[in-house]
Amino acid sequence: MGKNKLSKFADLATYEHVVQITYKELQAAKFRFKGKWSEAFFGNSNPIILELGCGKGEYTVKLATHFPEFNFIGIDIKGSRMWKGATQAIDLGLKNVGFLRTNIENIRMFFAAGEVAEIWLTFPDPQMKKTRKRLTATNFIENYRQIMTPNGIIHLKSDSNFMYQYTEAMVAENQFEVIRQTDDLYNSELLDEVLSIQTFYEKQWLDRGLSIKYLAFRLSHKNPLREPEVEIEKDPYRSFGRSAKE
């Protein structure tokens, strides 16, 4: 029988590689690892890569196994999801993995300017009705620019044609450099060991016969950001409920 939420929360409270802090505590004092994640949390000087909205943490853990020369932090507000990846990291003996439980809107409170090298966005909600809630909207991109190194890289993996086309338009509007992209990853030459890592939700999208999109681009810190003015056809299907069970 699987663990219930209370048991998972109890486990997380004992995991040294999981950081949980309330917003009230965060406001009361400067976050102790801000600007010092590699040194104070991981005990090294390796570059930091974030997975935002990490869910069950599969991508964070798999990336860490592929790239021991980087430090990886999975960020999500749902501790019961995060428990799986956090527990896997312990079972695998990984020392370059951490998890942070918070809302993505708060990341500037946790990371200093230039502290993050890359960000992965794996299957975020496309938020077709609320632009400012999209993780590639310019308000979020500005938050990323505040914590990322110059020319830092954003990776988007998505089942949503709406999210992919919106992000493509945002990248073009702001003249960001596209590194790699495809609207059908599993039938493209881009597919490799890293991009073939599948999250819990990705497996379900593939079972539905949906194509997976991928877009990697490099941020520029030079100019003010501009929101694209485009009309994009909405996705004709509904997302899985976030409480979906394995």
WOSULGI-V507299 format. One line per field, one symbol per residue. ss: DSSP state (H for helix, E for strand, L for the rest). phi: phi as a letter, one per 40 degrees, with the letter a starting at -180 (. if undefined). burial: I if it has 9 or more other C-alpha atoms within 8 Angstrom, else O. A space follows every 50 residues. Layout:
ss->???
phi->???
burial->???
This chain:
ss->LLLLHHHHHHHHHHLLLEEELLHHHHHHLLLLLLLLHHHHHHLLLLLEEE EELLLLLHHHHHHHHHLLLLEEEEEELLHHHHHHHHHHHHHLLLLLEEEE ELLHHHHHHLLLLLLEEEEEEELLLLLLLLHHHLLLLHHHHHHHHHHEEE EEEEEEEELLHHHHHHHHHHHHHLLLEEEEEELLHHHLLLLLLLLLLLLH HHHHHHHLLLLLEEEEEELLLLLLLLLLLLLLLLLLLLLLLLLLLL
phi->.ccccccccccdcbcccbbbacccccccacccccgbdcccccgabccbbb bcgcfcgccdccccccbccbbbbcbacccccddcccccccdcgcbbbbbb caccdccccbbcdgcbcabbbbfcccfccbdccccbccccdcccccbccd gcbbbbbacccccccccdccccdbfccccaaacadcbbcccacccccbcd cdccccccgccbbaababcbccbdcbccbbbbccccbbcccccdcc
burial->OOOOOOOIIOIIOOOOOIIOOOOOOIOOOOOOIIOIIIIIOIOOOOIIII IIIIIIIIIIIIIIOOOOOIIIIIIIIOIIIIIIIIOIIOOOOIOIIIII IIIIOOIIIIIIIIIIIIIIIIIIOOOOOOOOOIOOIIOIIIIIIIIIIO IIIIIIIIIIIIIIIIIIIIIOIOOIOIOIIIIIIOOOOOIOOOOOOIII IIIOIIOOOOIIIIIIIIIIOOOOOOOOOOOOOOOOOOOOOOOOOO
